[in-house]
Amino acid sequence: MQAYAKPTYEELQQRLKAAEAELHHLNRTLERGVSERTADAERRAKQLQKLARKLSNTEERERRQIAAILHDDLLQLLAALRYRLKMLASAGPLSEPQENHIQVLGQQIDDCIEKARGLSHELSPPTLRHNGLVAALKWLVQDMKEKHGQTVVLDAKPNADPQSPILPYVLYRSVRELLFNSRKHSGGKTARIAVGRDGDHLLIRVADDGNGGDLSKLREKRGKPVGLGLFAIQERIHFLGGEVDIDTAPGRGFRVTIRIPDEIPEEETALAENPVPADEPGP
């Protein structure tokens, strides 16, 4: 039987140094791989944010164009039609049935004008475009009370308006959607909007007194009407580099907090000044 040769101290030291060198090499390889993957993930995240901003810009331009078409074309045609109808009514004696038909047609035209004007305002609110996010939210508070019977309190800190050109539109539509979700799905009668800043980030919180819900069950319904608006907001804000915290439970309403950086990338400054409807009451 061959005797086992016990390694000398020098041999053990050499083996230890070789193992340490190999471990150091493996650590460096691992760190380099992690660093490369992290850099790649950050690069992809920035590309995604850039794409989301371009998408938001494009969406807003399309909204402005459609609003301009409604205001400058459709509303003008309806107004001309209403004028011609009045001229017809005053042209000569009419039978009672004819007068009734003209009156009904006139009311229908007025309804069409009102709906087209409302849709134009909804697509591209003049108050939001000219006076900023806080002014538009003040109008929204009044509109929710008058049209939907929901009491909304707005608490806006000084300098709460975004500097980024596209954020006022994204945040306004997000808050509006949250209020509608509260009224339709949570049964909220009152809500509170808080707008402020946290360093270079904007903070918006929408809280209601509704029935709330089980967040895990809502996530199961993702993509269905009940949860679509809420999670669509979460995804849009995430793509723009922000985050949305949803706090809810059965019986204690919803509390949704949006935190998003108020930066102005170069491509955002190119938000097209497309033709927009003339100023009218409302947003």
Contacts in CASP RR format, 6 or more apart in sequence:
PFRMAT RR
TARGET T0000
AUTHOR 0000-0000-0000
METHOD contacts of the structure
MODEL  1
MQAYAKPTYEELQQRLKAAEAELHHLNRTLERGVSERTADAERRAKQLQK
LARKLSNTEERERRQIAAILHDDLLQLLAALRYRLKMLASAGPLSEPQEN
HIQVLGQQIDDCIEKARGLSHELSPPTLRHNGLVAALKWLVQDMKEKHGQ
TVVLDAKPNADPQSPILPYVLYRSVRELLFNSRKHSGGKTARIAVGRDGD
HLLIRVADDGNGGDLSKLREKRGKPVGLGLFAIQERIHFLGGEVDIDTAP
GRGFRVTIRIPDEIPEEETALAENPVPADEPGP
7 15 0 8 1.000
45 241 0 8 1.000
48 239 0 8 1.000
49 239 0 8 1.000
49 240 0 8 1.000
49 241 0 8 1.000
50 265 0 8 1.000
50 267 0 8 1.000
51 239 0 8 1.000
52 236 0 8 1.000
52 239 0 8 1.000
52 240 0 8 1.000
52 241 0 8 1.000
53 166 0 8 1.000
53 240 0 8 1.000
53 265 0 8 1.000
53 267 0 8 1.000
53 268 0 8 1.000
54 267 0 8 1.000
56 166 0 8 1.000
56 169 0 8 1.000
56 170 0 8 1.000
56 236 0 8 1.000
56 240 0 8 1.000
57 166 0 8 1.000
57 267 0 8 1.000
57 268 0 8 1.000
57 270 0 8 1.000
57 271 0 8 1.000
57 272 0 8 1.000
60 124 0 8 1.000
60 166 0 8 1.000
60 169 0 8 1.000
60 271 0 8 1.000
61 271 0 8 1.000
61 272 0 8 1.000
61 274 0 8 1.000
63 123 0 8 1.000
63 124 0 8 1.000
64 123 0 8 1.000
64 124 0 8 1.000
64 272 0 8 1.000
64 274 0 8 1.000
64 275 0 8 1.000
64 276 0 8 1.000
65 274 0 8 1.000
65 275 0 8 1.000
66 123 0 8 1.000
66 124 0 8 1.000
67 119 0 8 1.000
67 120 0 8 1.000
67 121 0 8 1.000
67 123 0 8 1.000
67 124 0 8 1.000
67 276 0 8 1.000
67 277 0 8 1.000
68 124 0 8 1.000
68 274 0 8 1.000
68 275 0 8 1.000
68 276 0 8 1.000
68 277 0 8 1.000
70 116 0 8 1.000
70 117 0 8 1.000
70 119 0 8 1.000
70 120 0 8 1.000
70 123 0 8 1.000
70 277 0 8 1.000
71 116 0 8 1.000
71 117 0 8 1.000
71 120 0 8 1.000
71 277 0 8 1.000
71 278 0 8 1.000
72 275 0 8 1.000
72 277 0 8 1.000
74 116 0 8 1.000
75 113 0 8 1.000
75 116 0 8 1.000
75 117 0 8 1.000
75 120 0 8 1.000
78 109 0 8 1.000
78 112 0 8 1.000
78 113 0 8 1.000
78 116 0 8 1.000
79 113 0 8 1.000
81 109 0 8 1.000
82 106 0 8 1.000
82 109 0 8 1.000
82 110 0 8 1.000
82 113 0 8 1.000
85 102 0 8 1.000
85 105 0 8 1.000
85 106 0 8 1.000
85 109 0 8 1.000
88 102 0 8 1.000
89 99 0 8 1.000
89 102 0 8 1.000
94 102 0 8 1.000
117 280 0 8 1.000
120 277 0 8 1.000
121 277 0 8 1.000
121 280 0 8 1.000
121 282 0 8 1.000
121 283 0 8 1.000
124 276 0 8 1.000
124 277 0 8 1.000
125 136 0 8 1.000
125 139 0 8 1.000
125 172 0 8 1.000
125 282 0 8 1.000
125 283 0 8 1.000
126 276 0 8 1.000
126 277 0 8 1.000
126 279 0 8 1.000
126 280 0 8 1.000
126 282 0 8 1.000
126 283 0 8 1.000
127 135 0 8 1.000
127 136 0 8 1.000
127 139 0 8 1.000
127 282 0 8 1.000
127 283 0 8 1.000
128 135 0 8 1.000
128 136 0 8 1.000
128 168 0 8 1.000
128 169 0 8 1.000
128 172 0 8 1.000
128 283 0 8 1.000
129 276 0 8 1.000
130 279 0 8 1.000
132 161 0 8 1.000
132 168 0 8 1.000
133 160 0 8 1.000
133 161 0 8 1.000
133 162 0 8 1.000
133 167 0 8 1.000
133 168 0 8 1.000
133 171 0 8 1.000
133 172 0 8 1.000
133 195 0 8 1.000
134 154 0 8 1.000
134 156 0 8 1.000
134 160 0 8 1.000
134 161 0 8 1.000
134 195 0 8 1.000
136 168 0 8 1.000
136 172 0 8 1.000
136 283 0 8 1.000
137 154 0 8 1.000
137 156 0 8 1.000
137 172 0 8 1.000
137 175 0 8 1.000
137 193 0 8 1.000
137 195 0 8 1.000
138 154 0 8 1.000
139 282 0 8 1.000
139 283 0 8 1.000
140 152 0 8 1.000
140 172 0 8 1.000
140 175 0 8 1.000
140 176 0 8 1.000
140 179 0 8 1.000
140 283 0 8 1.000
141 152 0 8 1.000
141 153 0 8 1.000
141 154 0 8 1.000
141 193 0 8 1.000
143 282 0 8 1.000
143 283 0 8 1.000
144 150 0 8 1.000
144 152 0 8 1.000
144 179 0 8 1.000
144 183 0 8 1.000
145 151 0 8 1.000
145 152 0 8 1.000
148 183 0 8 1.000
150 179 0 8 1.000
150 182 0 8 1.000
150 183 0 8 1.000
150 188 0 8 1.000
150 189 0 8 1.000
150 190 0 8 1.000
150 191 0 8 1.000
151 189 0 8 1.000
151 190 0 8 1.000
151 191 0 8 1.000
152 179 0 8 1.000
152 190 0 8 1.000
152 191 0 8 1.000
152 192 0 8 1.000
152 193 0 8 1.000
153 190 0 8 1.000
153 191 0 8 1.000
153 192 0 8 1.000
153 193 0 8 1.000
154 192 0 8 1.000
154 193 0 8 1.000
154 195 0 8 1.000
155 192 0 8 1.000
155 193 0 8 1.000
155 194 0 8 1.000
155 195 0 8 1.000
156 193 0 8 1.000
156 194 0 8 1.000
156 195 0 8 1.000
156 196 0 8 1.000
157 195 0 8 1.000
157 196 0 8 1.000
157 197 0 8 1.000
159 197 0 8 1.000
160 195 0 8 1.000
160 196 0 8 1.000
160 197 0 8 1.000
160 202 0 8 1.000
161 168 0 8 1.000
162 168 0 8 1.000
162 171 0 8 1.000
162 202 0 8 1.000
162 262 0 8 1.000
163 262 0 8 1.000
163 264 0 8 1.000
164 262 0 8 1.000
164 263 0 8 1.000
164 264 0 8 1.000
164 268 0 8 1.000
165 264 0 8 1.000
165 268 0 8 1.000
165 269 0 8 1.000
165 271 0 8 1.000
166 268 0 8 1.000
166 271 0 8 1.000
167 202 0 8 1.000
167 240 0 8 1.000
167 260 0 8 1.000
167 262 0 8 1.000
170 236 0 8 1.000
170 237 0 8 1.000
170 240 0 8 1.000
171 202 0 8 1.000
171 204 0 8 1.000
171 258 0 8 1.000
171 260 0 8 1.000
174 204 0 8 1.000
174 233 0 8 1.000
174 236 0 8 1.000
174 237 0 8 1.000
174 258 0 8 1.000
175 193 0 8 1.000
175 204 0 8 1.000
175 206 0 8 1.000
177 229 0 8 1.000
177 230 0 8 1.000
177 232 0 8 1.000
177 233 0 8 1.000
178 206 0 8 1.000
178 230 0 8 1.000
178 233 0 8 1.000
178 254 0 8 1.000
178 256 0 8 1.000
179 191 0 8 1.000
179 206 0 8 1.000
181 227 0 8 1.000
181 229 0 8 1.000
181 230 0 8 1.000
181 254 0 8 1.000
182 188 0 8 1.000
182 191 0 8 1.000
182 206 0 8 1.000
182 208 0 8 1.000
182 210 0 8 1.000
182 254 0 8 1.000
185 226 0 8 1.000
185 227 0 8 1.000
186 208 0 8 1.000
186 210 0 8 1.000
186 211 0 8 1.000
186 212 0 8 1.000
186 213 0 8 1.000
186 253 0 8 1.000
186 254 0 8 1.000
187 208 0 8 1.000
187 210 0 8 1.000
187 211 0 8 1.000
188 208 0 8 1.000
188 209 0 8 1.000
188 210 0 8 1.000
188 211 0 8 1.000
188 253 0 8 1.000
189 209 0 8 1.000
189 210 0 8 1.000
190 208 0 8 1.000
190 209 0 8 1.000
191 206 0 8 1.000
191 207 0 8 1.000
191 208 0 8 1.000
191 209 0 8 1.000
192 205 0 8 1.000
192 206 0 8 1.000
192 207 0 8 1.000
192 208 0 8 1.000
193 204 0 8 1.000
193 205 0 8 1.000
193 206 0 8 1.000
194 203 0 8 1.000
194 204 0 8 1.000
194 205 0 8 1.000
194 207 0 8 1.000
195 202 0 8 1.000
195 203 0 8 1.000
195 204 0 8 1.000
196 202 0 8 1.000
196 203 0 8 1.000
196 204 0 8 1.000
197 203 0 8 1.000
197 262 0 8 1.000
198 259 0 8 1.000
200 261 0 8 1.000
200 262 0 8 1.000
200 263 0 8 1.000
201 242 0 8 1.000
201 259 0 8 1.000
201 260 0 8 1.000
201 261 0 8 1.000
201 262 0 8 1.000
202 258 0 8 1.000
202 259 0 8 1.000
202 260 0 8 1.000
202 261 0 8 1.000
202 262 0 8 1.000
203 257 0 8 1.000
203 258 0 8 1.000
203 259 0 8 1.000
204 257 0 8 1.000
204 258 0 8 1.000
205 255 0 8 1.000
205 256 0 8 1.000
205 257 0 8 1.000
205 258 0 8 1.000
206 254 0 8 1.000
206 255 0 8 1.000
206 256 0 8 1.000
207 253 0 8 1.000
207 254 0 8 1.000
207 255 0 8 1.000
207 256 0 8 1.000
208 253 0 8 1.000
208 254 0 8 1.000
209 253 0 8 1.000
210 251 0 8 1.000
210 253 0 8 1.000
210 254 0 8 1.000
211 250 0 8 1.000
211 251 0 8 1.000
211 253 0 8 1.000
212 248 0 8 1.000
212 249 0 8 1.000
212 250 0 8 1.000
212 251 0 8 1.000
212 252 0 8 1.000
212 253 0 8 1.000
212 254 0 8 1.000
213 248 0 8 1.000
213 249 0 8 1.000
213 250 0 8 1.000
213 251 0 8 1.000
213 253 0 8 1.000
213 254 0 8 1.000
214 249 0 8 1.000
214 250 0 8 1.000
215 246 0 8 1.000
215 248 0 8 1.000
215 249 0 8 1.000
218 226 0 8 1.000
218 227 0 8 1.000
218 230 0 8 1.000
219 231 0 8 1.000
221 227 0 8 1.000
222 228 0 8 1.000
222 231 0 8 1.000
223 231 0 8 1.000
230 246 0 8 1.000
230 256 0 8 1.000
233 244 0 8 1.000
233 256 0 8 1.000
233 258 0 8 1.000
234 244 0 8 1.000
234 246 0 8 1.000
237 243 0 8 1.000
237 244 0 8 1.000
237 258 0 8 1.000
237 260 0 8 1.000
238 244 0 8 1.000
240 260 0 8 1.000
241 260 0 8 1.000
241 261 0 8 1.000
242 258 0 8 1.000
242 259 0 8 1.000
242 260 0 8 1.000
242 261 0 8 1.000
243 258 0 8 1.000
243 259 0 8 1.000
243 260 0 8 1.000
244 256 0 8 1.000
244 257 0 8 1.000
244 258 0 8 1.000
244 259 0 8 1.000
245 256 0 8 1.000
245 257 0 8 1.000
245 259 0 8 1.000
246 254 0 8 1.000
246 255 0 8 1.000
246 256 0 8 1.000
247 254 0 8 1.000
247 255 0 8 1.000
247 256 0 8 1.000
247 257 0 8 1.000
248 254 0 8 1.000
248 255 0 8 1.000
END
